[in-house]
Amino acid sequence: MSQYNLEELKMLNQVFFALFIVADFALFLFFQNNTFPWFALLGAGIGLAIIVLCWTEKKYTYFISTLLVCTAVFSVIYNWQTLFH
C-alpha cells in the first residue's frame, strides 16, 4: 500500500470510530431513559473532544470534528419530538 492509501484509511477510521462512539452512546441513553438526556450526550461528546485535543493536539482533527458534528446531529435526532412538536 502506498502512503496515500494508508493516510486515507486512517482518516476514514477516525471518522467511523467517532460516529460509532456517538451513535452507540446515544442509543444507550435513549433506551435507558424515558426522556432523552441530551445534555449528557453533549457533555460527553464535547468532553471527549477536549480530552483528545489536549492529549494529541491537532493530530486527530477528523476524529474531533466528526465527534462534535455527530454529537450535535444525534442530539437533534433523538430530541426531534421535544424540539419541534
PEFENZI-V622390 format. One line per field, one symbol per residue. ss: DSSP state (H for helix, E for strand, C for the rest). phi: phi as a letter, one per 30 degrees, with the letter a starting at -180 (. if undefined). burial: # if it has 16 or more other C-alpha atoms within 10 Angstrom, else .. Layout:
BEGIN
ss=???
phi=???
burial=???
END
This chain:
BEGIN
ss=CCHHHHHHHHHHHHHHHHHHHHHHHHHHHHHHCCCCCHHHHHHHHHHHHHHHHHHHCCCCHHHHHHHHHHHHHHHHHHCHHHHHC
phi=.dddddddddddddddddddddddddddddddbdcddddddddddddddddddddchcdcddddddddddddddddddcedddcb
burial=..........#..##..##..##.##..##.....###..##.###..#..##......#####.###.###.##..##......
END
